């Protein structure tokens, strides 16, 4: 994974749900650094709606998607 990759959350975890992020949601990696196995991911909404959250997510909880 790398900065600007489009990703999907593949697990449902309470720590993500507390920020409004749930399994199947899409986002993008918004920092080039992987810190302790986590990426900073901005989860967005369709259209021009504001982002839902920008949170650190474990790499194993994400998959890169092609669009």
C-alpha positions as CSV (number, residue, x, y, z in Angstrom):
1,X,0.0,0.0,0.0
2,X,1.0,3.6,-0.6
3,X,-0.2,7.1,-0.3
4,X,-3.3,7.9,-2.4
5,X,-4.3,4.2,-2.8
6,X,-8.1,3.7,-2.8
7,X,-8.9,1.2,0.0
8,X,-11.9,-0.6,1.5
9,X,-12.3,-1.6,5.1
10,X,-12.7,-5.4,5.3
11,X,-13.6,-5.9,9.0
12,X,-16.1,-4.5,11.4
13,X,-14.4,-3.3,14.7
14,X,-15.7,-1.2,17.5
15,X,-12.7,1.1,17.4
16,X,-13.6,2.1,13.8
17,X,-17.3,2.2,14.4
18,X,-16.9,4.7,17.1
19,X,-15.7,7.1,14.4
20,X,-18.6,6.2,12.0
21,X,-16.5,3.8,9.9
22,X,-17.9,0.3,9.1
23,X,-16.9,-2.8,7.1
24,X,-17.2,-2.2,3.3
25,X,-16.6,1.6,3.4
26,X,-14.2,3.2,1.0
27,X,-11.4,5.7,1.7
28,X,-7.9,6.7,0.6
29,X,-4.5,6.6,2.2
30,X,-3.7,10.2,3.0
31,X,-0.2,9.9,4.5
32,X,2.9,8.3,3.0
33,X,4.0,6.8,6.3
34,X,2.9,3.4,7.7
35,X,3.3,3.8,11.5
36,X,3.2,0.6,13.6
37,X,1.4,-1.2,10.8
38,X,-1.3,1.4,10.4
39,X,-2.2,3.9,7.6
40,X,-4.0,7.2,8.0
41,X,-7.2,6.7,5.9
42,X,-9.7,9.4,5.0
43,X,-13.1,7.7,4.6
44,X,-15.3,9.7,2.2
45,X,-18.9,9.8,1.0
46,X,-20.2,9.8,-2.5
47,X,-20.5,13.2,-4.3
48,X,-19.4,16.4,-2.6
49,X,-20.3,15.4,0.9
50,X,-17.7,15.9,3.7
51,X,-15.5,13.1,4.8
52,X,-16.8,10.8,7.5
53,X,-13.5,10.4,9.4
54,X,-9.8,10.4,9.0
55,X,-8.4,7.7,11.2
56,X,-5.5,5.3,11.6
57,X,-6.4,1.8,10.3
58,X,-4.4,-1.4,10.6
59,X,-3.0,-2.6,7.2
60,X,-4.5,-6.0,7.7
61,X,-8.0,-4.5,8.0
62,X,-7.8,-2.9,4.5
63,X,-7.7,-4.0,0.9
64,X,-6.6,-1.9,-2.1
65,X,-9.4,-1.5,-4.7
66,X,-9.2,-0.5,-8.3
67,X,-11.6,2.1,-9.6
